Amino acid sequence: MKLSEFNSLIGQDSYVRCMEKKRIDTAIVPERAAAAHVENGGQIGWWVRTGYIIVDIDEGKEEALKVVRKMHLKTLMCKTPKGLHLYFKTNKDFPQRIGMILPCGLKCDFRCANKGYVILPWGTENRKFNNCRVIEDLPLEFTPMANRRESLLGLKEGDGRNATLFAHLMAYKNRGANDDQIDKMAHIINTIIFDQPMEEEELEKITKVPSQTIKIIKPYADNQMIFDKIAHAEKCGCLAVGIDIDHAFDSAGQYDNIHGHAMSSKSLEELKEFASSTSLPFIVKGVLSERDAYQCLSAGAGGIVVSHHHGIMDYAIPPLMILPDILRAVNREIPVFVDCGIASGMDAFKALALGATAVCTGRAVMPSLKENGAEGVRDVLLAMTGQLKGVMAKTGCYDLGHMDATVLRRRTF
């Protein structure tokens, strides 16, 4: 490929002049000036412009080539001494990142629009474009995973291979991958990336990804404990992570102590730090006022749980009474869940009809959990679901998207 062909394909005249792969000035120059610099013995880089992104793989060059072929990827690609530069189109504004992990388990850097450049083959050795003259849209399979840092290259039995793969696939699912994509990526990782592939039966057990969980963390006085638990939730592939803000104090108004760990109240700034530290949706549990709901929204919360921690204050307003006001406060911009007193399908119906995104239940299943374990929990949830269906049928609500609050009679005091 000639520089003029590349310039025509990219459609953006933006180059930087380099020597020994390092930029020599701050100027962004057109094709003609770039070509002249190459003729004088220099090197050039392409300044990545809006609408494009480069996935720079410097780990496992041979494995990366196999993954590209296995995925039938048809996009402009440059082979480098260490790996590959994959050229993609995107309308998203990604941050410039290094040391990210791709869904295939290889480490990469992100070269993003208006934030960096990549060295081009002209004037350099051991760099060559493939024969493809198309640039594809960035696929999910090559979108780096913000919540993964652990490379899977070369893993074998005995070094945490299976647990690492499970957490990786859960995180991939959180990024939007469907079952077919998860299964395909698992087989690519197993046959290409791992040093010792596992048996097919063993792999199938791992790819059967179970229901995901939301990890709610206590308001530990030691914020580092909270950050560590957020990171652990990401590693385990949780659907979301959050904090339980209503458990900071004991009944006497002193900071609580749970299993030897001191609790403390959290400021708005601290909540912002927790929320910004993770790529997972951050949930705040224990919201019981319009002001707190709005502040959670401004802190970057991905959802809130309206709850008084099952009567942590006997005189607190019941969640269902404050729910409509909280929904107005956040303008339904984030999911709003309801906790406390959800013991039947009728309780769930009231909350959902008032506008809750979903309901949470805990104490209602405890006796059955103690007596019959998981089977007991399932029986309780099935019974509650049956009750909910019955109430919906009798009130003319044909699905959860068409709950009618007018069938409820709200008392005013």
C-alpha positions as CSV (number, residue, x, y, z in Angstrom):
1,M,0.0,0.0,0.0
2,K,1.3,3.5,-0.9
3,L,0.9,6.4,1.5
4,S,-1.5,8.0,-1.0
5,E,-3.7,4.9,-0.9
6,F,-3.7,5.0,2.9
7,N,-4.6,8.6,2.9
8,S,-7.5,8.0,0.5
9,L,-8.8,5.1,2.6
10,I,-8.6,7.0,5.9
11,G,-9.9,10.2,4.3
12,Q,-8.1,12.3,7.0
13,D,-4.9,14.2,6.2
14,S,-3.2,14.1,9.6
15,Y,0.3,12.9,10.2
16,V,3.1,13.4,12.7
17,R,6.9,13.4,11.9
18,C,9.0,10.9,13.9
19,M,12.5,9.6,14.3
20,E,13.2,6.3,15.9
21,K,9.4,6.0,16.4
22,K,9.3,9.1,18.6
23,R,7.6,12.3,17.6
24,I,10.0,15.2,16.8
25,D,7.6,18.1,16.9
26,T,4.0,19.0,17.8
27,A,2.9,19.7,14.2
28,I,0.2,17.7,12.5
29,V,1.1,17.7,8.8
30,P,-0.6,16.7,5.5
31,E,0.3,13.8,3.3
32,R,2.7,15.8,1.2
33,A,4.8,16.9,4.1
34,A,4.7,13.4,5.6
35,A,6.0,11.9,2.3
36,A,8.8,14.4,2.2
37,H,9.8,13.5,5.7
38,V,10.0,9.8,4.8
39,E,12.1,10.7,1.7
40,N,14.6,12.5,4.1
41,G,15.0,9.3,6.1
42,G,12.3,10.0,8.8
43,Q,9.3,8.0,10.0
44,I,5.7,9.1,10.2
45,G,2.8,8.3,12.4
46,W,-0.9,8.7,11.8
47,W,-2.7,11.0,14.2
48,V,-5.9,9.1,15.0
49,R,-8.9,11.2,14.1
50,T,-12.5,11.3,15.1
51,G,-14.4,8.3,13.9
52,Y,-11.5,5.9,14.3
53,I,-9.8,3.8,16.9
54,I,-6.7,1.5,16.8
55,V,-6.4,-1.7,18.9
56,D,-2.7,-2.1,19.4
57,I,-1.9,-5.7,20.4
58,D,1.7,-6.2,21.6
59,E,1.3,-9.5,23.3
60,G,1.1,-12.9,21.6
61,K,1.6,-11.9,17.9
62,E,1.1,-15.4,16.6
63,E,-1.9,-16.0,18.8
64,A,-3.4,-12.6,17.8
65,L,-3.1,-13.6,14.1
66,K,-4.9,-16.9,14.8
67,V,-7.7,-15.0,16.6
68,V,-8.1,-12.6,13.7
69,R,-8.4,-15.5,11.2
70,K,-10.7,-17.4,13.5
71,M,-13.0,-14.4,13.8
72,H,-12.9,-13.9,10.0
73,L,-12.0,-10.3,10.7
74,K,-11.9,-8.1,7.5
75,T,-10.4,-4.8,8.4
76,L,-7.2,-2.9,7.8
77,M,-4.4,-4.4,9.9
78,C,-0.7,-3.6,10.2
79,K,1.8,-6.2,11.4
80,T,4.4,-4.8,13.8
81,P,7.6,-6.3,15.2
82,K,5.7,-7.2,18.4
83,G,2.1,-7.6,17.3
84,L,-0.7,-6.0,15.4
85,H,-2.4,-2.7,14.8
86,L,-6.1,-3.2,14.0
87,Y,-7.9,-0.2,12.5
88,F,-11.6,0.2,13.3
89,K,-14.3,2.8,12.9
90,T,-16.3,4.0,15.9
91,N,-18.7,6.8,16.9
92,K,-17.9,6.4,20.6
93,D,-15.5,8.6,22.5
94,F,-13.2,6.1,24.3
95,P,-10.5,7.2,26.8
96,Q,-6.9,6.5,25.8
97,R,-5.9,3.4,27.7
98,I,-2.9,1.0,28.0
99,G,-2.7,-2.5,29.3
100,M,-6.4,-3.4,28.6
101,I,-7.6,-6.9,28.0
102,L,-9.5,-7.9,24.9
103,P,-12.4,-10.5,25.1
104,C,-10.0,-13.0,23.5
105,G,-7.8,-12.6,26.6
106,L,-4.8,-10.8,25.1
107,K,-3.5,-7.5,26.4
108,C,-3.7,-4.4,24.2
109,D,-3.5,-0.6,24.1
110,F,-6.2,1.7,22.9
111,R,-5.2,4.5,20.4
112,C,-8.1,6.8,20.5
113,A,-9.3,9.7,18.4
114,N,-7.4,13.0,18.9
115,K,-5.4,11.5,21.8
116,G,-2.5,9.7,20.1
117,Y,-0.8,8.3,17.0
118,V,0.4,5.0,15.5
119,I,3.7,4.5,13.6
120,L,3.1,3.7,9.9
121,P,5.1,1.3,7.8
122,W,6.8,4.0,5.6
123,G,10.3,4.6,6.7
124,T,10.3,1.7,9.2
125,E,11.3,-1.9,9.1
126,N,9.1,-5.0,9.9
127,R,5.8,-3.1,9.5
128,K,3.4,-4.1,6.8
129,F,-0.3,-3.6,6.1
130,N,-2.4,-6.6,5.0
131,N,-4.2,-6.6,1.7
132,C,-7.5,-5.5,3.1
133,R,-8.7,-2.1,2.0
134,V,-11.7,-1.9,4.3
135,I,-12.1,-0.5,7.8
136,E,-14.8,-2.3,9.8
137,D,-16.9,-0.9,12.7
138,L,-15.4,-1.8,16.1
139,P,-17.0,-5.1,17.0
140,L,-17.7,-6.2,20.6
141,E,-15.2,-9.0,20.2
142,F,-12.4,-6.5,19.8
143,T,-13.6,-3.9,22.3
144,P,-11.2,-3.8,25.3
145,M,-12.8,-4.7,28.6
146,A,-12.4,-1.8,31.1
147,N,-13.0,-4.1,34.2
148,R,-10.4,-6.7,33.2
149,R,-6.6,-6.5,33.8
150,E,-5.6,-10.1,33.8
151,S,-4.1,-11.6,30.6
152,L,-5.1,-15.2,29.8
153,L,-2.2,-15.9,27.5
154,G,-0.3,-19.1,28.4
155,L,-2.5,-20.1,31.3
156,K,-2.5,-23.8,32.1
157,E,-4.0,-26.2,34.6
158,G,-3.0,-25.4,38.2
159,D,-2.5,-21.7,37.9
160,G,-6.1,-20.5,38.3
161,R,-7.0,-21.0,34.6
162,N,-10.6,-22.1,35.1
163,A,-11.5,-19.5,37.7
164,T,-9.9,-16.8,35.6
165,L,-11.8,-17.9,32.5
166,F,-15.1,-17.9,34.4
167,A,-14.6,-14.3,35.7
168,H,-13.5,-13.2,32.2
169,L,-16.6,-14.6,30.5
170,M,-18.9,-13.1,33.2
171,A,-17.3,-9.7,32.5
172,Y,-17.7,-10.3,28.8
173,K,-21.4,-11.0,29.3
174,N,-21.7,-7.7,31.3
175,R,-20.3,-6.0,28.2
176,G,-23.4,-7.2,26.2
177,A,-22.2,-10.5,24.8
178,N,-24.9,-13.1,24.1
179,D,-24.6,-16.8,24.8
180,D,-23.3,-17.6,21.3
181,Q,-20.6,-15.0,21.5
182,I,-19.6,-16.2,25.0
183,D,-19.4,-19.8,23.8
184,K,-17.4,-18.8,20.7
185,M,-14.9,-16.7,22.7
186,A,-14.5,-19.4,25.3
187,H,-13.4,-21.9,22.6
188,I,-11.0,-19.3,21.0
189,I,-9.4,-18.7,24.4
190,N,-9.2,-22.4,25.2
191,T,-7.7,-23.5,21.8
192,I,-5.5,-20.5,21.0
193,I,-4.7,-18.5,24.1
194,F,-4.3,-21.2,26.8
195,D,-1.1,-23.1,27.0
196,Q,-3.0,-26.2,28.0
197,P,-6.5,-26.5,26.6
198,M,-9.1,-28.0,28.9
199,E,-11.4,-30.9,27.9
200,E,-14.6,-30.0,26.1
201,E,-16.8,-31.2,29.0
202,E,-14.9,-29.1,31.5
203,L,-15.1,-26.0,29.2
204,E,-18.9,-26.5,28.8
205,K,-19.4,-26.3,32.6
206,I,-17.6,-23.0,32.7
207,T,-19.5,-21.5,29.7
208,K,-22.9,-22.3,31.3
209,V,-22.8,-18.9,33.0
210,P,-25.3,-18.7,35.9
211,S,-27.5,-15.9,37.0
212,Q,-25.5,-12.8,37.9
213,T,-25.5,-11.1,41.2
214,I,-25.3,-7.5,42.5
215,K,-22.7,-7.2,45.3
216,I,-23.8,-4.7,48.0
217,I,-20.9,-3.6,50.2
218,K,-21.2,-2.4,53.8
219,P,-20.1,1.3,54.5
220,Y,-16.7,0.3,56.0
221,A,-14.8,3.2,57.6
222,D,-11.7,2.0,55.7
223,N,-12.5,3.1,52.2
224,Q,-9.8,0.9,50.8
225,M,-11.8,-2.1,51.8
226,I,-14.7,-0.8,49.7
227,F,-12.5,-0.2,46.7
228,D,-11.0,-3.7,47.1
229,K,-14.5,-5.3,47.3
230,I,-15.5,-3.3,44.2
231,A,-12.5,-4.7,42.3
232,H,-13.4,-8.2,43.5
233,A,-17.0,-7.8,42.3
234,E,-15.6,-6.8,38.8
235,K,-13.3,-9.8,38.8
236,C,-16.1,-12.2,39.7
237,G,-18.3,-10.8,36.8
238,C,-21.0,-9.3,39.0
239,L,-23.9,-7.5,37.2
240,A,-23.5,-4.5,39.4
241,V,-21.9,-3.4,42.7
242,G,-23.1,-1.0,45.4
243,I,-23.0,0.3,48.9
244,D,-25.4,-0.1,51.8
245,I,-25.4,3.5,53.2
246,D,-28.1,2.9,55.9
247,H,-26.0,0.6,58.0
248,A,-23.4,3.2,59.3
249,F,-24.9,3.6,62.8
250,D,-26.1,1.4,65.5
251,S,-29.4,1.9,67.5
252,A,-27.6,4.2,69.9
253,G,-26.4,6.5,67.2
254,Q,-22.8,5.3,67.3
255,Y,-20.8,4.1,64.3
256,D,-21.7,0.4,63.9
257,N,-19.2,-2.5,64.0
258,I,-19.8,-5.6,61.9
259,H,-17.6,-8.6,62.4
260,G,-14.8,-6.5,63.8
261,H,-15.0,-3.9,61.1
262,A,-15.9,-0.3,61.9
263,M,-18.6,1.4,59.7
264,S,-18.9,5.1,58.9
265,S,-21.2,7.5,57.0
266,K,-20.2,8.4,53.5
267,S,-20.1,11.9,51.9
268,L,-21.3,12.8,48.4
269,E,-17.7,13.1,47.3
270,E,-16.9,9.6,48.6
271,L,-19.9,8.1,46.7
272,K,-18.6,9.8,43.5
273,E,-15.2,8.2,44.0
274,F,-16.7,4.8,44.5
275,A,-19.0,5.1,41.4
276,S,-16.2,6.4,39.2
277,S,-13.8,3.6,40.3
278,T,-15.7,0.9,38.4
279,S,-17.2,0.2,35.0
280,L,-20.0,-1.7,36.6
281,P,-23.3,0.1,37.5
282,F,-23.0,1.5,41.0
283,I,-26.0,1.0,43.2
284,V,-26.8,2.9,46.5
285,K,-29.0,1.0,48.9
286,G,-30.8,2.6,51.8
287,V,-32.2,5.8,50.2
288,L,-35.3,7.1,51.9
289,S,-35.7,10.7,50.9
290,E,-36.0,12.8,47.8
291,R,-32.8,14.8,48.6
292,D,-30.7,11.6,49.0
293,A,-32.1,10.1,45.8
294,Y,-31.2,13.2,43.8
295,Q,-27.7,13.3,45.4
296,C,-27.2,9.7,44.4
297,L,-28.1,10.6,40.9
298,S,-25.6,13.4,40.8
299,A,-22.9,11.1,42.3
300,G,-23.1,8.9,39.3
301,A,-25.2,6.1,40.8
302,G,-26.5,3.6,38.3
303,G,-29.5,2.8,40.5
304,I,-30.9,3.1,44.0
305,V,-32.6,0.9,46.5
306,V,-35.4,2.6,48.5
307,S,-35.1,0.9,51.9
308,H,-35.0,1.4,55.6
309,H,-33.1,-1.8,56.2
310,H,-36.1,-3.7,57.5
311,G,-37.0,-1.3,60.2
312,I,-33.5,-0.1,61.2
313,M,-35.5,2.9,62.4
314,D,-39.0,1.7,63.6
315,Y,-40.5,5.2,62.9
316,A,-39.0,5.6,59.4
317,I,-41.4,6.1,56.5
318,P,-42.3,2.9,54.7
319,P,-40.5,2.7,51.3
320,L,-43.7,2.4,49.4
321,M,-45.0,5.7,50.8
322,I,-41.9,7.7,49.7
323,L,-41.4,5.8,46.4
324,P,-43.5,8.0,44.1
325,D,-41.7,11.2,45.4
326,I,-38.3,9.6,44.9
327,L,-39.2,8.6,41.3
328,R,-40.1,12.2,40.6
329,A,-36.9,13.4,42.2
330,V,-34.7,11.3,39.9
331,N,-37.0,11.7,36.9
332,R,-36.8,8.0,36.4
333,E,-33.3,8.4,34.9
334,I,-32.0,5.4,36.8
335,P,-33.5,2.1,38.0
336,V,-35.2,2.4,41.4
337,F,-35.6,-0.8,43.4
338,V,-37.7,-1.3,46.5
339,D,-36.7,-3.3,49.6
340,C,-38.4,-4.1,52.9
341,G,-41.7,-5.8,53.6
342,I,-41.8,-7.6,50.2
343,A,-43.2,-10.9,51.4
344,S,-45.8,-11.8,48.8
345,G,-46.7,-11.3,45.2
346,M,-49.2,-8.6,46.3
347,D,-46.5,-6.6,48.0
348,A,-44.4,-6.8,44.8
349,F,-47.5,-5.7,42.7
350,K,-47.9,-2.6,44.8
351,A,-44.3,-1.5,44.4
352,L,-44.2,-2.3,40.7
353,A,-47.5,-0.5,40.1
354,L,-46.2,2.6,41.8
355,G,-43.2,2.6,39.4
356,A,-40.4,0.6,41.0
357,T,-38.1,-1.0,38.5
358,A,-38.0,-4.2,40.5
359,V,-38.3,-5.4,44.1
360,C,-36.0,-7.1,46.5
361,T,-36.9,-9.8,49.1
362,G,-34.8,-11.3,51.8
363,R,-36.4,-12.2,55.1
364,A,-39.4,-13.8,53.4
365,V,-37.2,-16.6,52.0
366,M,-35.0,-17.1,55.1
367,P,-37.2,-19.8,56.9
368,S,-37.4,-21.8,53.7
369,L,-33.7,-21.4,53.0
370,K,-32.9,-22.7,56.5
371,E,-35.3,-25.7,56.1
372,N,-34.8,-26.7,52.5
373,G,-31.8,-24.8,51.1
374,A,-31.9,-23.6,47.5
375,E,-35.0,-25.7,46.7
376,G,-36.9,-23.9,49.5
377,V,-35.9,-20.5,48.1
378,R,-37.1,-21.5,44.7
379,D,-40.4,-22.6,46.1
380,V,-41.0,-19.3,47.8
381,L,-40.1,-17.3,44.8
382,L,-42.3,-19.4,42.5
383,A,-45.2,-18.9,44.9
384,M,-44.6,-15.1,45.0
385,T,-44.5,-15.0,41.2
386,G,-47.7,-17.0,41.0
387,Q,-49.4,-14.5,43.4
388,L,-48.1,-11.6,41.3
389,K,-49.5,-13.1,38.1
390,G,-52.8,-13.6,39.8
391,V,-53.1,-10.0,41.0
392,M,-52.0,-8.7,37.6
393,A,-54.6,-10.8,35.8
394,K,-57.4,-9.6,38.1
395,T,-56.4,-6.0,37.7
396,G,-56.0,-6.1,33.9
397,C,-52.2,-5.6,33.8
398,Y,-51.1,-7.9,31.0
399,D,-47.4,-7.4,31.5
400,L,-44.9,-5.7,33.8
401,G,-44.6,-2.7,31.4
402,H,-48.3,-1.9,31.8
403,M,-48.8,-1.8,35.5
404,D,-51.7,0.5,36.5
405,A,-51.2,2.5,39.7
406,T,-54.9,3.6,39.6
407,V,-55.9,0.2,40.9
408,L,-54.2,1.0,44.2
409,R,-56.0,3.1,46.9
410,R,-53.5,5.3,48.7
411,R,-54.5,6.5,52.1
412,T,-53.7,10.0,53.1
413,F,-53.1,10.9,56.7
